[in-house]
Amino acid sequence: MMKQNAVGWFDIYVNDMDRAANFYQTVFEQTLEDLGDPTDSSVIMKAFPTDMANYGAGGALVKREGSGPVTGGTIVYFGTEDCTTEESRVSDAGGKVIQPKMSIGEFGWVSICMDTEGNLFGLSSMK
């Protein structure tokens, strides 16, 4: 049996795609790409830049009628060089820092933030 990472993909549900895309593009200084759902043309998706040959999981923002963000649900941690950098952009992008950068011992540092849609997400780094 082939071993795999626990997470292969993630979806972050949003209410307002333009607002959410702007938030994540501002925080991470990256452009999200339009990604269609081949099974449902009413679903709007914008994917984070992903290189499937590298470690980590790809993912996308998703706007689907009848589904939205749930505060306090699963937290996706985005790997960063130093989470202080992205954390410093969260408030200006319209989000909220819930837990500023804190040590998690030998595993590095994390910050917990909230996006413009009410989703919690984490930032993780070794610095």
C-alpha positions in Angstrom: 0.0 0.0 0.0 1.3 3.4 -1.0 1.6 5.9 1.9 0.2 9.4 1.2 0.1 12.7 3.1 -3.1 13.1 5.1 -4.3 16.1 3.1 -4.3 15.9 -0.7 -6.5 19.0 -1.4 -8.5 21.6 0.5 -11.5 23.7 -0.2 -12.2 27.0 1.7 -15.9 27.9 1.3 -16.7 31.5 0.9 -19.7 33.8 0.6 -18.2 36.5 -1.6 -15.6 35.1 -4.1 -14.1 38.5 -5.1 -13.7 39.6 -1.5 -12.2 36.3 -0.4 -9.8 36.1 -3.4 -8.6 39.6 -2.8 -8.0 38.8 0.8 -5.8 35.7 0.1 -4.0 37.4 -2.8 -3.1 40.3 -0.6 -2.0 38.2 2.4 0.1 35.8 0.3 1.0 38.1 -2.5 0.0 35.5 -5.1 -2.6 35.4 -7.8 -5.3 32.8 -7.5 -6.4 31.0 -10.8 -9.9 30.4 -12.0 -10.7 26.7 -11.7 -13.9 25.2 -13.0 -15.8 22.3 -11.4 -16.3 19.9 -14.4 -19.3 18.4 -12.7 -21.1 21.6 -11.8 -20.9 24.9 -13.7 -22.6 26.8 -10.9 -19.7 26.3 -8.6 -17.1 29.1 -8.7 -13.5 28.1 -7.7 -10.2 30.0 -7.5 -7.1 27.8 -6.9 -4.0 28.6 -4.9 -0.8 28.2 -6.9 0.1 24.5 -6.7 3.0 22.4 -7.8 1.9 18.8 -7.3 5.5 17.6 -7.5 6.4 19.4 -4.3 5.5 18.6 -0.7 2.1 19.9 0.5 -1.5 20.0 -0.7 -3.1 22.2 -3.2 -6.5 23.8 -2.7 -9.0 26.4 -3.7 -11.6 28.9 -2.6 -15.1 27.6 -3.4 -18.4 29.4 -3.8 -21.3 27.0 -3.9 -25.0 27.9 -3.4 -26.2 26.7 0.0 -22.7 26.1 1.4 -20.6 28.6 3.2 -17.8 29.0 5.8 -18.1 27.6 9.3 -16.2 29.4 12.0 -14.3 27.0 14.3 -14.3 24.1 11.8 -11.2 22.5 10.3 -8.2 24.8 10.2 -5.9 24.7 7.1 -2.3 25.7 7.9 -0.5 27.5 5.1 3.3 26.9 5.2 5.3 30.1 5.1 8.9 31.2 5.5 8.1 33.3 8.6 4.4 33.5 9.6 5.0 37.0 10.9 5.2 38.3 7.3 1.7 37.1 6.2 0.2 37.7 9.7 1.2 41.4 9.3 -1.0 41.6 6.1 -4.2 40.0 7.5 -5.8 43.1 9.1 -5.1 45.4 6.2 -6.7 42.7 3.9 -9.9 42.8 6.0 -9.3 39.8 8.2 -8.4 39.3 11.9 -5.5 37.9 13.7 -7.0 35.5 16.4 -3.8 34.2 17.9 -0.6 36.0 17.0 2.6 34.1 16.2 3.4 31.6 19.0 5.9 28.8 19.4 4.9 25.2 19.1 8.3 24.0 20.3 10.4 21.9 17.9 7.7 22.2 15.3 8.2 25.9 14.8 5.7 28.7 15.0 2.0 29.3 14.1 -0.5 32.1 13.9 -4.3 31.6 13.8 -6.3 34.1 11.7 -9.8 34.7 10.3 -10.5 35.6 6.7 -13.1 38.0 5.4 -15.6 35.1 5.2 -15.3 34.0 8.8 -13.0 31.0 8.1 -10.2 30.3 10.5 -6.9 29.4 9.0 -3.4 29.0 10.2 0.1 30.2 9.2 3.0 27.9 10.0 6.8 28.4 9.8 10.0 27.2 11.3 11.2 30.8 11.9 
